[in-house]
Amino acid sequence: MPRMCQVTGKKTQVGHNVSHSNRKTKRTFLPNLQTIKFKSEILGREFSLKIATAGLRTIVKHGGLDQYVMAKPVSRLSEDMAKIKKAIEKKIGKPAAPAKKPIARKAPARVVKAAATKAKK
């Protein structure tokens, strides 16, 4: 598996070491990856994830692995996280998506005024 965070998608980057004389040599910048086990309360099992420390902060902010996975659309998740989301949805029963209402757009005020003045004439 590549050196990539499963939450944020951070991966190895390439850049230069720049010396005092401005010579440039190639170098790599590695993400601060940690292997951490998260317990899914809904599924009742642990998942071992390789995540960057920024990804850890994101999961903690959402209140845990289950809440983070359910808050994100599948298109924004890595393959492993999408599998976890699918398992959680299967366990709890997928909630019905709310029906989308068409957006009622108002005409700008200048258009309304112009129409009103034409109607008076």
C-alpha positions, 0 to 999 in steps of 0.5 A: 500500500502506498504511503497515503492517508486513508482519510485526507489523501495526503501522500508523498510529495517531491521537492528540492533541498536548497543549499546556501549556494542555491544548488537544488537536489531532489528530496521527498516529503513524507506525510506524518502517517500513524497506524491507529486502530479505531473501534466502530461502535455500530459494527462492534469491531476494530479497523486498523487505518494508516492516517496522517495526524491531520486525519486523526484530528478530523475523525476526532472532530466528527466524534468518531469513525462511524460519524465521520464515515456517515457524514461524507459522501462515498465519492469523497472516501477512500476504498477502505473507508467506503467499504466501512460506510457500506457495512454501517449502512447495511447494519443500520438500514440506509436512511431515505435520502430527503427529496430535493425541492426545486430552488425557487429563485427570485428575480433581482430587484432591478428586474422587478422594478423595470417590469413594474414601470413598464406595467404602469405605462 
